[in-house]
Amino acid sequence: MALSSILLWFLAAHQAGQSASKGSDFAQAWSSVESAIRGRYFARQSRKDEMEALLAKYAPSAKAAKAEAEFSLAVNRMIDDFKDSHFDFFTKEDQGYYAMDGLIRQRNAAEMPHIGAWFRKDPDGYTVQMVLNGTQAEKSDLRKGDLVLAVNGRPFSPISSLGELVGKRAKLKVRRGAAELEKEVEVAKSAVPTLFLDATRDSARIIERDGKKLAYVHLWTMAGEEFRNALHGLVYGRFRDTDGFLLDIRDGFGGRPEGFGDPFFRPETSLEWKFGETAGSKQLFGYQRPLVLIVNEGSRSAKEVFSHIMKRSKRAVLVGSTTAGHVLGTFPQRIGDWAYLEIPMVDVIADGVRLEGKGVAPDIAVPREFDANGKDLFLERAIEVLLGEIAARNHRAA
């Protein structure tokens, strides 16, 4: 599912979107979907005949829908046939709805029931795609790849089954490989931007290894200045005296990449502002110590543009696996008060390279992300690489 964006083009001008009646009038909802795709789809000219054929193919089933889930199924089947990233239809039963609402309404976004994990619907249940730092999912050792089968003995779904359990403890039935486990978690409720910002901050720590202090932060999304400010604050504050930096951009969502790399490209200068003999403050201007970027197949959208910049400039060493190749700019279109249509509006070319469908390959590929015990193999390799970069830097300075 495409849940992130690189460029929210024209967002302010289109926040209200097209309205559709909720209930049985799905013909009006389809009219909004059809109009939005014809007007904003990035390949509406080059793929016009194909676009019109797909709209005509799925119009009858969408208009004849008797329920939101039925309408959503028809629209998403059509979207699958387009074969583009950042193209989805989400209702309030989808986590993606709350991600889109967060992009549109930000601080006023609808709150989502959650345990701190993001899920993918599979035939047997819901598979964990990511586990956010500091959340109940992490504390209960829920892992990426776990299949959640039930909650409190009832079928599990990320929204409806958790909505009635907010503020309560719940028991999850989980399949991990051939084993079935039980996990107890407390269900919370928050807006997606808040959830991901808290997880970014909670991920921050200093890893001490071989006498070196290594800064680590998992930047879960690049969707706004709050995330950029959080990263900058860590670089210039808590991490100012570290020997090197591990910037983890696996999974999560995109946003826009501008400004996130600024501290790592500025000349490193320590400034002291003195207002007298004893009063004053110190400031770090730039961070030029070694940097390792951790990427995977869930690094998408703006994170891929950022990865391209860091790799091409040789400012960072990329460790992990090739990024998603989901790099189209998007806009979430409101459909009534019950759904969002995410439309790919902009193709993105970086230094003459179209990253859509291709992604960014790491400098150092690691075959497996986690071992059977949940050990983070990407992170361990990234630490090894960073220590090597620090040693090489110190040798050059000697």
PESULSUL-V828374 format. One record per residue. PHI is phi in degrees with one decimal (none if undefined). OMEGA is omega in degrees with one decimal (999 if undefined). BURIAL is I if it has 16 or more other ideal C-beta (glycine too) atoms within 10 Angstrom, else O. Layout:
BEGIN
phi = {PHI & PHI}
omega = {OMEGA & OMEGA}
burial = {BURIAL & BURIAL}
END
This chain:
BEGIN
phi = {none & -88.7 & -120.7 & -123.0 & -141.2 & -93.7 & -128.0 & -88.7 & -63.0 & 60.9 & -59.7 & -60.8 & -73.4 & -122.3 & -60.5 & -67.0 & 69.7 & -97.0 & -96.7 & -132.0 & -70.1 & -84.9 & 115.1 & -83.7 & -86.3 & -79.9 & -64.5 & -68.7 & -61.3 & -62.4 & -59.6 & -66.2 & -62.0 & -60.6 & -63.5 & -64.2 & -66.1 & -62.1 & -88.3 & -129.1 & -59.4 & -61.4 & -107.7 & -65.5 & -97.7 & -68.2 & -120.0 & -58.2 & -61.6 & -65.1 & -58.9 & -64.9 & -65.3 & -69.8 & -60.7 & -66.5 & -65.3 & -98.8 & -57.9 & -58.3 & -69.6 & -67.3 & -66.9 & -86.7 & -59.0 & -108.7 & -148.6 & -58.9 & -63.2 & -68.7 & -64.2 & -59.9 & -61.4 & -64.7 & -66.1 & -70.6 & -66.3 & -62.9 & -60.1 & -58.4 & -71.8 & -69.6 & 62.3 & -115.5 & -78.4 & 55.3 & -134.8 & -157.3 & -127.3 & -123.3 & -106.0 & -66.9 & -89.0 & -111.6 & -60.7 & -59.2 & -57.1 & -75.1 & -67.1 & -64.0 & -63.0 & -65.9 & -68.4 & -77.2 & -104.6 & 49.0 & -64.3 & -97.9 & -66.2 & -62.8 & -83.2 & -113.8 & -66.9 & -162.8 & -119.4 & 95.0 & -129.7 & -113.0 & -125.3 & -118.9 & -74.3 & -126.6 & -56.8 & -93.8 & 156.8 & -117.8 & -92.3 & -70.8 & -94.7 & -154.9 & -120.0 & -83.7 & -65.4 & 78.6 & -97.6 & -60.5 & -60.0 & -68.2 & -64.9 & -90.0 & 64.2 & -70.5 & -122.9 & -57.9 & 98.8 & -64.3 & -105.6 & -89.0 & -98.6 & -156.3 & -131.4 & 51.9 & 78.5 & -118.2 & -55.0 & -97.0 & -145.1 & -63.9 & -107.5 & -63.8 & -74.1 & -89.3 & -57.3 & -83.9 & -114.6 & -57.9 & 84.4 & -116.4 & -89.4 & -130.9 & -106.7 & -99.8 & -96.1 & -126.3 & -106.7 & -124.7 & 65.4 & -92.6 & -95.2 & -110.8 & -123.3 & -121.9 & -122.5 & -105.3 & -137.0 & -101.1 & -87.9 & -115.9 & -148.4 & -162.8 & -71.3 & -59.3 & -58.2 & -65.5 & -57.5 & -77.6 & -69.7 & -61.7 & -65.8 & -62.4 & -65.6 & -69.6 & -75.3 & -65.8 & -160.1 & -106.9 & -97.6 & -97.4 & -147.4 & 52.3 & 78.5 & -111.5 & -104.9 & -111.2 & -75.1 & -137.3 & -148.7 & -99.7 & -85.7 & -77.7 & -159.6 & -114.1 & -91.1 & 130.2 & -69.2 & -62.5 & -73.4 & -63.8 & -65.6 & -63.3 & -65.5 & -60.1 & -61.3 & -68.4 & -59.2 & -87.6 & -109.7 & -58.5 & -101.6 & -65.0 & -105.9 & -81.5 & -91.8 & -168.6 & -131.6 & -108.9 & -105.8 & -95.8 & -120.5 & -71.4 & 54.9 & 71.0 & -120.5 & -94.6 & 134.6 & -136.8 & -86.2 & -59.3 & 90.9 & -68.1 & -92.1 & -52.7 & -60.6 & -85.0 & -107.8 & -69.7 & -60.8 & -84.1 & -137.3 & -97.9 & -107.3 & -126.4 & -106.1 & -111.2 & -109.4 & 156.8 & -68.5 & -119.9 & -88.5 & 160.8 & -149.6 & -116.6 & -141.8 & -97.7 & -109.4 & 94.5 & -134.0 & -107.5 & -74.5 & -54.7 & -131.6 & -121.2 & -104.9 & -101.4 & -129.5 & -152.3 & -69.4 & -94.5 & -75.6 & -135.8 & 60.8 & -56.8 & -64.6 & -75.5 & -62.7 & -60.2 & -62.1 & -59.0 & -62.8 & -66.5 & -72.8 & -64.2 & -78.7 & 63.5 & -74.7 & -133.8 & -97.5 & -92.8 & -125.1 & 137.0 & -133.9 & -61.7 & -69.2 & -65.3 & 75.3 & -112.1 & -128.9 & -88.5 & -73.8 & -132.0 & -145.8 & -83.6 & -97.2 & -71.9 & -119.0 & 58.7 & -108.9 & -130.8 & -156.6 & -129.4 & -105.5 & -94.6 & -116.7 & -75.3 & -106.0 & -135.7 & -84.9 & -122.8 & -118.2 & -112.8 & 52.2 & 80.8 & -107.5 & -86.9 & -80.8 & -58.4 & 78.4 & -117.8 & 77.9 & -120.6 & -80.4 & -72.7 & -70.0 & -127.4 & -85.8 & -119.2 & -61.8 & -125.1 & -82.0 & -133.3 & -91.3 & -63.4 & -95.2 & 88.1 & -65.1 & -82.0 & -73.1 & -63.9 & -65.4 & -61.9 & -67.5 & -63.2 & -63.4 & -58.5 & -64.5 & -64.4 & -60.2 & -64.8 & -64.9 & -64.9 & -62.5 & -65.7 & -65.5 & -65.4 & -65.6 & -65.6 & -79.3 & -70.7}
omega = {178.0 & -175.0 & -172.9 & -179.8 & 169.8 & -171.7 & 177.2 & -175.1 & 174.6 & -174.1 & -175.6 & -176.9 & -171.9 & -172.8 & -177.2 & 177.9 & 178.2 & -177.5 & 175.5 & -179.6 & 175.3 & 179.4 & -172.7 & -175.2 & -179.2 & 174.4 & 178.1 & 176.8 & 178.0 & 178.5 & 177.7 & 178.7 & -177.9 & -179.3 & -179.2 & -179.3 & 179.9 & -175.8 & -169.9 & -180.0 & -171.0 & -178.0 & -176.4 & 177.0 & -176.5 & 179.9 & -173.5 & -177.8 & 179.2 & 178.9 & -178.5 & 179.3 & 179.5 & 176.8 & 179.5 & -177.7 & -172.7 & 180.0 & -176.6 & -177.5 & 178.6 & -178.7 & -177.4 & -177.8 & 178.9 & -178.9 & -178.9 & -178.7 & 179.1 & 177.1 & 180.0 & 179.7 & -179.7 & -178.6 & -178.5 & 173.3 & 176.1 & -179.3 & 177.3 & -179.6 & 176.2 & 177.9 & 174.8 & 171.7 & 178.2 & 179.7 & -175.6 & 173.4 & -175.2 & 171.1 & -178.9 & 175.1 & -178.5 & 174.7 & 180.0 & 177.4 & -175.3 & 173.0 & 178.2 & 179.2 & 176.9 & 177.9 & -177.8 & -170.3 & 175.0 & -174.5 & -179.4 & -175.8 & 176.2 & 178.7 & -176.7 & 172.1 & -175.7 & 171.0 & 179.5 & 177.4 & 175.3 & -169.7 & 171.9 & 180.0 & 176.8 & -177.5 & -176.2 & -176.7 & -178.9 & -179.4 & 178.5 & 176.6 & 178.3 & 178.3 & -174.1 & -176.4 & 175.1 & -175.7 & 177.2 & 179.1 & 178.8 & -177.0 & 179.8 & -179.7 & 168.0 & -173.1 & 173.0 & -178.1 & 176.1 & 177.2 & 179.7 & -173.6 & -174.3 & 173.2 & -176.8 & 177.1 & -179.6 & 179.1 & -176.5 & 165.4 & -172.0 & -176.0 & -171.3 & -177.2 & 179.1 & -175.9 & -178.3 & -176.7 & -178.0 & -178.7 & -179.0 & 174.9 & -176.7 & 177.8 & 179.2 & 170.5 & -170.4 & 172.7 & 177.3 & -173.1 & 179.4 & -175.4 & 172.8 & -174.6 & 173.2 & -179.9 & 177.7 & -176.2 & 172.7 & -177.4 & -179.9 & 178.7 & 178.9 & 174.4 & -176.5 & 178.4 & 178.3 & 179.1 & -176.2 & 176.4 & 177.3 & -179.9 & 177.4 & 179.9 & -178.8 & 179.8 & -171.1 & 177.2 & 174.5 & 179.4 & 178.9 & -176.8 & 177.8 & 177.3 & -179.6 & 176.3 & -176.0 & 177.3 & 176.8 & 171.4 & 174.6 & 178.7 & -170.8 & 175.8 & 175.4 & -172.6 & 171.9 & -174.7 & 178.1 & 178.4 & 176.7 & 179.5 & 178.2 & 178.6 & -179.7 & -179.9 & 177.6 & -179.0 & -174.6 & -178.6 & -174.1 & -174.5 & -172.9 & -177.3 & 178.8 & -177.8 & -179.5 & -170.6 & 173.3 & 178.9 & -175.3 & 179.1 & 177.3 & 173.2 & -178.1 & -177.6 & 179.1 & -175.8 & 171.6 & -173.0 & -173.2 & 172.9 & -175.5 & -178.9 & -173.5 & -177.8 & -174.9 & 177.6 & 178.7 & 172.9 & -178.4 & 179.5 & 176.6 & -177.9 & 176.2 & -179.4 & -174.6 & 179.4 & -179.0 & -176.9 & -176.1 & -176.0 & 177.5 & 179.5 & 178.4 & -178.0 & 173.6 & 179.9 & -179.5 & 179.8 & -174.4 & 177.9 & -174.6 & -176.4 & 173.7 & 179.7 & 179.6 & -175.3 & 174.1 & -177.2 & 175.4 & 174.1 & -169.1 & 167.7 & -178.2 & 179.7 & 178.5 & 174.9 & 177.7 & 178.9 & 178.2 & -179.1 & -177.6 & -180.0 & -177.1 & -179.4 & -176.3 & 177.4 & -179.8 & 170.4 & 179.9 & -179.0 & 176.2 & 179.1 & -176.2 & -177.0 & -167.3 & -172.2 & 177.0 & -166.1 & 176.0 & 175.9 & -170.1 & 173.2 & 177.3 & -178.0 & 179.5 & 174.3 & -176.0 & 177.7 & -172.0 & -176.6 & 171.4 & 170.1 & 176.6 & -174.4 & 172.6 & -173.2 & -171.0 & 170.9 & -174.5 & 178.8 & -179.7 & -178.8 & 178.1 & -178.0 & 174.0 & -175.1 & 178.3 & -179.7 & -177.0 & -178.0 & 180.0 & -179.6 & 178.0 & 171.9 & 179.8 & -178.3 & 177.4 & -171.8 & -176.7 & -178.8 & -179.6 & 174.0 & -174.6 & 179.6 & 178.6 & 178.6 & -177.0 & -176.0 & 176.2 & -179.5 & -179.3 & 177.9 & 178.9 & 177.3 & 177.8 & -179.2 & -178.9 & 177.4 & 176.6 & 178.1 & 178.3 & 179.4 & 179.2 & 178.3 & 179.5 & 178.5 & 179.0 & -177.7 & -176.9 & 999}
burial = {I & I & I & I & I & I & I & I & O & O & O & O & O & I & O & O & I & I & O & I & O & O & O & O & O & I & O & I & I & I & I & I & I & I & O & I & I & O & O & I & I & I & O & O & O & O & O & O & O & O & I & O & O & I & I & O & O & I & I & O & I & I & I & O & I & O & O & I & O & O & I & I & O & I & I & I & O & I & I & O & O & I & O & I & I & I & I & I & I & I & I & I & I & I & I & I & I & I & I & I & I & I & I & I & O & O & O & O & I & I & I & I & I & I & I & I & I & I & I & O & O & O & O & O & I & I & I & I & I & I & I & I & I & O & I & I & I & I & O & I & O & I & I & I & O & I & I & I & O & O & I & O & O & O & O & I & I & I & I & O & I & I & I & O & I & I & O & O & O & I & O & I & I & I & I & I & O & O & O & O & O & O & I & O & I & I & I & I & O & I & I & I & I & I & I & I & I & I & I & I & I & I & I & I & O & O & O & O & O & O & O & I & O & I & I & I & I & I & I & I & I & I & I & I & O & I & I & I & O & I & I & I & O & I & I & O & O & O & I & O & O & I & I & I & I & I & I & I & I & I & I & I & I & I & I & I & I & O & O & I & I & O & I & I & O & O & O & O & O & O & O & O & O & O & O & O & O & O & O & O & O & O & O & I & O & I & I & O & I & I & I & I & I & I & I & I & I & I & I & I & I & I & I & I & I & I & I & I & I & I & I & O & O & O & O & I & I & I & I & I & I & I & I & I & I & I & I & I & I & I & I & I & I & I & I & I & O & I & I & I & I & I & I & I & I & I & O & I & O & O & O & O & O & O & I & I & O & O & I & I & O & I & I & O & O & I & O & O & I & O & O & O & O & O & O & I & O & I & I & O & I & I & I & O & I & I & I & O & I & I & O & O & O & O & O & O & O & O}
END
